[in-house]
Amino acid sequence: MKIALFSDIHANILAFEAMLQDMDCQKPDTAYCLGDLVGYNVWPNEVIAEIRRRGIATLMGNHDEKVEKIITTTQSLQEPGKDYAYHLIDQAGRTYLKTLPAHIRLEYKLNHGQINIVFAHGSTRKIDEYVLEDTAENDVLDMMKEANADLLFIGHSHKPYHRILKTADGRFKHIINLGSVGKPKDKDQRACYVLLTIHADSSIWEKDSLLVEFRRVEYDVETAAKAIESSLLPNELAEALRLAK
């Protein structure tokens, strides 16, 4: 079973299309999006439409959640600022974002026992909580125990990592941050996503029995940045794309 996972597209359709092209070449069995389809760029409707066209199961990110609180008027569509990104979202997109789930859980019953996989945007506790590579080990293990997760996939920080922790009874817990498709913050401009491969003999007792591959995909960063600069969004968002920070 090969699963593609990605997060934090942030209305960057150019990065998303490049990522999808690469993903399609890898021929995953299924794909999941961990949220933040919108914000920071000018193509939220195009991103939402492509997610829906493909039928990709998607979580609600904190930027997707924020849309419900944004009231769009004729005047607001003419006012510069970061909120302009949310005013661009059409009613169909708003309705879709409002109904997205907070978590997705998968259970695999394999040759050597069950593997529980949980997807969340920020953390299993809070949509906008950062779980970073250096978050205290005990805190991460406690959270995964609460969620009954052997593998926890998250987004939100835009900084990819794969961290493996060993429990007192010898099980291996994996926490994977998917990075960001449309707004990386790890000084690498390229879109980022993950391929997870599970075999019949994969096990929580074998550290390397699950394959997690980070894929980076080049796209036209400059055109995406200039689209921001040509809009009412702050120019600092364009520079953030160029510097990937």
C-alpha positions in Angstrom: 0.0 0.0 0.0 1.5 3.3 -1.1 -0.1 6.5 0.4 0.6 10.1 -0.7 0.2 12.7 2.0 0.5 16.5 1.7 -0.5 19.6 3.6 -0.4 23.4 3.6 -1.1 24.2 -0.1 -2.1 27.8 0.9 -3.8 28.7 -2.4 -0.6 28.2 -4.4 -2.0 26.4 -7.4 1.3 26.4 -9.3 3.0 24.4 -6.5 0.0 22.2 -6.1 -0.2 21.3 -9.8 3.6 20.5 -9.9 3.2 18.3 -6.8 0.2 16.5 -8.2 2.0 15.8 -11.5 4.9 14.2 -9.6 2.5 12.3 -7.3 0.6 10.9 -10.2 3.9 9.5 -11.6 4.5 7.7 -8.3 1.1 5.9 -8.7 0.0 5.9 -5.0 -3.0 3.8 -4.0 -4.6 6.7 -2.3 -3.9 10.3 -1.1 -4.8 12.5 1.8 -4.5 16.2 2.5 -4.0 17.5 6.0 -5.4 20.9 5.5 -4.7 24.6 4.9 -5.9 24.8 1.4 -6.2 28.5 1.5 -4.5 31.7 2.7 -1.3 33.6 1.6 -2.0 33.4 -2.2 -4.6 34.1 -4.9 -5.8 30.8 -6.1 -7.9 29.3 -3.2 -10.9 28.4 -5.5 -8.6 26.6 -8.0 -7.0 24.6 -5.2 -10.3 23.6 -3.6 -11.8 22.7 -7.0 -8.9 20.3 -7.8 -9.0 18.7 -4.3 -12.7 18.1 -4.9 -12.4 16.9 -8.5 -9.9 14.3 -7.4 -12.0 13.3 -4.3 -9.0 13.6 -2.0 -10.0 13.1 1.7 -9.0 16.4 3.4 -8.7 17.7 7.0 -9.5 21.2 8.1 -6.5 23.4 8.7 -6.4 26.5 10.9 -6.6 28.7 7.8 -9.5 26.7 6.5 -11.2 27.1 9.9 -10.6 30.9 9.9 -12.7 31.4 6.7 -15.9 30.9 8.6 -15.1 34.1 10.6 -14.3 36.2 7.6 -17.1 38.4 6.3 -16.6 39.4 2.7 -18.1 42.6 1.3 -17.6 44.6 -1.9 -15.4 46.9 0.2 -13.3 44.1 1.7 -12.4 42.9 -1.8 -10.7 46.2 -2.4 -8.8 46.5 0.9 -5.1 45.4 1.0 -3.9 43.0 3.7 -3.5 39.3 4.5 -7.3 38.8 4.9 -7.7 39.5 1.2 -6.7 35.9 0.6 -9.8 34.7 2.4 -12.1 37.2 0.7 -11.3 35.5 -2.7 -12.9 32.3 -1.7 -16.3 31.7 -3.3 -19.4 30.4 -1.5 -19.0 26.8 -2.7 -15.5 26.8 -1.3 -16.5 28.3 2.0 -19.3 25.6 2.4 -16.8 22.9 1.6 -14.1 24.1 4.1 -16.7 24.4 6.9 -17.5 20.7 6.7 -13.9 19.3 6.8 -13.0 16.9 9.6 -10.5 17.5 12.3 -8.8 14.0 12.2 -8.6 10.9 10.1 -7.8 7.5 11.5 -6.6 4.3 9.6 -6.2 0.9 11.1 -4.1 -1.8 9.4 -4.3 -5.4 10.5 -1.1 -6.9 9.1 0.9 -10.1 9.6 2.6 -8.9 12.8 -0.3 -7.0 14.4 -2.2 -3.8 14.0 -0.8 -0.4 13.1 -2.8 2.7 13.9 -2.3 5.8 11.8 -3.7 9.2 12.7 -3.8 12.3 10.6 -4.1 15.8 12.2 -3.3 19.3 11.0 -1.5 20.8 14.0 -1.8 18.1 16.6 -4.3 15.6 17.8 -5.2 18.1 20.6 -5.5 21.4 18.8 -5.7 22.5 15.2 -3.0 25.2 15.5 -0.6 23.5 18.0 2.9 23.1 16.7 4.6 19.7 17.1 8.2 20.4 16.1 11.1 18.1 15.6 12.5 19.1 19.0 9.2 19.0 21.0 9.9 17.1 24.2 9.8 13.3 23.6 7.5 12.6 26.6 5.0 15.2 25.4 4.9 13.6 21.9 4.6 10.1 23.3 1.8 11.2 25.7 -0.1 12.8 22.8 0.3 9.7 20.7 -0.9 7.5 23.5 -4.0 9.6 24.0 -4.7 9.3 20.3 -3.8 5.6 20.1 -1.5 6.4 17.3 1.5 4.4 16.1 2.1 6.7 13.2 1.1 10.4 13.5 1.1 12.6 10.4 0.8 16.3 10.8 1.4 19.6 9.0 1.1 23.3 10.2 4.7 24.1 10.8 5.7 23.8 7.1 9.0 22.1 8.3 9.2 18.5 7.3 10.7 15.8 9.5 10.4 12.1 10.4 11.0 11.3 14.0 11.1 7.8 15.5 10.6 7.3 19.2 10.9 4.1 21.1 8.5 3.3 24.0 9.4 1.6 27.2 8.0 -1.7 26.0 10.0 -1.7 22.7 7.5 -0.3 20.2 8.5 2.3 17.7 6.3 5.4 17.3 6.7 7.5 14.1 5.7 11.2 13.9 6.0 12.7 10.4 5.5 16.4 9.5 4.7 16.7 5.8 6.2 20.1 5.3 4.3 22.4 2.9 3.2 22.2 -0.7 2.7 25.9 -1.3 4.6 27.8 1.4 7.7 25.9 2.6 9.6 27.3 5.6 12.7 25.2 5.6 14.7 27.3 3.1 13.9 24.9 0.3 11.5 26.5 -2.3 10.3 23.3 -3.7 6.9 21.8 -2.9 7.1 19.0 -0.4 5.0 15.9 0.2 5.4 12.4 1.6 4.9 8.9 0.3 4.2 6.2 2.9 4.7 2.6 1.9 3.2 -0.2 4.1 4.0 -3.8 3.5 2.2 -6.9 4.8 5.1 -7.5 7.2 5.3 -3.9 8.4 5.3 -3.7 12.2 5.5 -1.3 15.1 8.2 -3.6 16.5 10.5 -3.1 13.6 12.0 0.4 13.2 12.6 0.3 9.5 9.6 -1.8 8.3 7.7 1.3 7.2 9.1 3.5 4.3 8.6 7.2 4.6 9.9 9.2 1.5 9.9 12.9 1.3 9.6 14.2 -2.2 10.5 17.7 -3.3 9.1 19.2 -6.5 10.3 22.3 -8.4 7.7 24.7 -9.6 7.6 28.3 -10.9 8.2 30.1 -7.6 8.7 33.5 -9.3 5.3 33.5 -11.1 3.6 32.5 -7.8 5.4 35.3 -6.0 4.5 37.9 -8.7 0.9 36.9 -8.4 1.0 37.9 -4.8 2.7 41.2 -5.6 0.1 41.9 -8.3 -2.7 41.5 -5.8 -3.8 43.2 -2.6 -1.8 40.8 -0.5 1.3 42.1 1.3 4.5 41.9 -0.7 6.2 40.2 2.3 4.3 37.0 1.4 5.9 37.0 -2.0 9.4 37.3 -0.5 8.6 34.5 2.0 7.9 32.3 -1.0 11.2 33.2 -2.6 13.2 32.6 0.6 11.2 29.7 1.8 10.9 31.0 5.3 
